[in-house]
Amino acid sequence: MTTISPTRRAAEKRTDTLEAFFRPRSIAIIGASRTPGKIGHEIVRNLKLSGFRDEIFPVNPKAKSVLGYKSYEKIGSIGRPVDLAVIVVPAERVEQVLQECGETDVKAVIIITSGFGEVGKTDLEKRLVEVSRSYGMRLVGPNTFGIFCAISRMNCTFGPNYILSGKTAFITQSGALGLALMSWTTEEKYGVSAIVSIGNKADVDDADLIEYFEGDESTKSILIYMEGLKDGRKFYNSSKIVAAKKPIVVIKSGRSKRGAMAVSSHTGSIAGQDRIFDVAFNEAGVLRADTMTQAFDWIQSINENPLPNGPNLVIVTNGGGIGVLATDKCEELHMDLMELPDDLKEKLRGVVPSFGSIRNPIDLTANADDELYRKVLQVLFERDDVNAIIALFCQTANIDATLVAESIIKSVGTGEKKKPITIAFVGGQMAKVAYERMLDKRFAAYPTAERSVDGMYALISRYKRSQMR
């Protein structure tokens, strides 16, 4: 009989353990607490509130139970298989606890605890990696706030207890910013399929995760907040393959010299020369956003639209001013507005008032009501030579913005869209209600004309990239 060495057995085990982070059948929280407000308590609480369907094992030698779950003295006392262990113990005890996880055949580990590479204790962090690899375990962290996975109903974090489900996998290297964005995404109606606080990236890194999400059917796009990379070549190779299939948007901080210094002191990562990241992202087909708002605007547009079949873009507006602002933004982003052919102009003349404009942007004037928007959009959606549409509405005293929103929804439909459309409702409370209604119906809607153009830019960029392959 052939004997398999422990090293080979560990290597074979590592090949399929990333799944245990997102679809575990059992979770042990080592350092679970009965005290509200403590991290070990909040993680158990969030798992319970999120409706996690499988087994939850709190580990606390001083407690008989935590939030109604039987507590265990140590992970070896559970007596049943554990897919995912979450470690929330002081830094000096983490290595020993990790060793115990390996001895009980845990598949994957999240180390919440900080106090490792980010504060200069790189040797201690290296030992954690050595222990996890010797047992074939995968490791997220240390220095993280955990993982959320919508499809598993698993909120294994100490962040907000309610997170809106959606199509984007969000990977963040910053804990505090990531926690803030968990609440912000729900408030702004940006749903996520998963959130991973990647921490110090001692083992599992950005490249590992985007490769995993490439095969995840619940994920349509990937958003990364990145401060630095330990293995730039690995990320480049992985992202070049994945970005061809699923959009990857990156917010990379550390552009300035002082910002790069702050990155180093924050997570221990090397920010690198920013221009190198720019070139690498561009070559790999990764979209780099300048701001968080821009990144989420791009993601929203990508998630709610098909790719255009061509570059021909048409703007429809009820206000000359916002039409001009949108046109300026298009030119800035090298998105040329389509020259409308004569037969299309002829069709539009039968719909647009004589005092309006059938040039591009198509100006319906301030008297444009919901019915006029419906008729014009119907004409544009029926045209094969119109590849993408931006619809703008500037709030006026005599037109109900919510009726215009309902008209656009009915015109386009709430199923698969034939072509991409981004929308802006600009104004006060009524405009806000209108664009939020469109968000609820899975449209890429925004409160300004410029942001609606920026959303479309992500789609046009993806189209142009596809033509280069």
Sequence and secondary structure as in RCSB ss.txt:
>XXXX:A:sequence
MTTISPTRRAAEKRTDTLEAFFRPRSIAIIGASRTPGKIGHEIVRNLKLSGFRDEIFPVNPKAKSVLGYKSYEKI
GSIGRPVDLAVIVVPAERVEQVLQECGETDVKAVIIITSGFGEVGKTDLEKRLVEVSRSYGMRLVGPNTFGIFCA
ISRMNCTFGPNYILSGKTAFITQSGALGLALMSWTTEEKYGVSAIVSIGNKADVDDADLIEYFEGDESTKSILIY
MEGLKDGRKFYNSSKIVAAKKPIVVIKSGRSKRGAMAVSSHTGSIAGQDRIFDVAFNEAGVLRADTMTQAFDWIQ
SINENPLPNGPNLVIVTNGGGIGVLATDKCEELHMDLMELPDDLKEKLRGVVPSFGSIRNPIDLTANADDELYRK
VLQVLFERDDVNAIIALFCQTANIDATLVAESIIKSVGTGEKKKPITIAFVGGQMAKVAYERMLDKRFAAYPTAE
RSVDGMYALISRYKRSQMR
>XXXX:A:secstr
     HHHHHHHHHTTTTHHHHS SEEEEET  SSTTSHHHHHHHHHHHTT  SEEEEE TT SEETTEE BSSG
GGS S  SEEEE S HHHHHHHHHHHHHTT  EEEE    SGGGT HHHHHHHHHHHHHTT EEE SS  EEEET
TTTEEEESS S   EEEEEEEES HHHHHHHHHHHHHTT  EEEEEE TT SSS HHHHHHHHHT TT SEEEEE
ES  S HHHHHHHHHHHTTTS EEEEE   SHHHHHHHHHHHS     HHHHHHHHHHHT EEESSHHHHHHHHH
HHHTS   SSS EEEEES HHHHHHHHHHHHHTT  B    HHHHHHHHTTS TTSB SSSEE  TT  HHHHHH
HHHHHHT TT  EEEEEEE  SSS HHHHHHHHHHHH SSS SS EEEEEESSHHHHHHHHHHHHTT EEESSHH
HHHHHHHHHHHHHHHHHH 
